[in-house]
Amino acid sequence: MAADRTRLRNDMLIASTLVVAGVAIAVLSLHAINAAPPQEIAQATQPLQGTPMPEPQKTTAPAESKPGGERPTTPAPQPARPDDEAQKAGAKPALPPAPAEKTAPPLEKK
């Protein structure tokens, strides 16, 4: 009977020590969080600022669009594989030739 009381007393002492240690760690952690200076949040881009609109000048109305009108004047992009004449003239293809296993047989015309 005395052994049971001693065993219970030791268990209660260990349990209360663990609870006190846990509370102490929690208090110290909260104190460290509150003691640190507040961190500022970094902003990736500058905030947008309104720019004053320039006074509109007298402009003519845009031309009406017509079906079949002129195409843009920018030059067309060059093909990845220049034609045979261009290759003979010295133009190099932009892409390397396809590997043999990825080359398909020619299509049959119907």
Protein Blocks (a to p, Z undefined) as FASTA:
>chain_A
ZZmmmmmmmmmmmmmmmmmmmmmmmmmmmmmmmmpccdddddfbacdddddddddddddd
dddddehiacdfbdcdddfbdcfklmmnopacfbdcddfklpccddddZZ
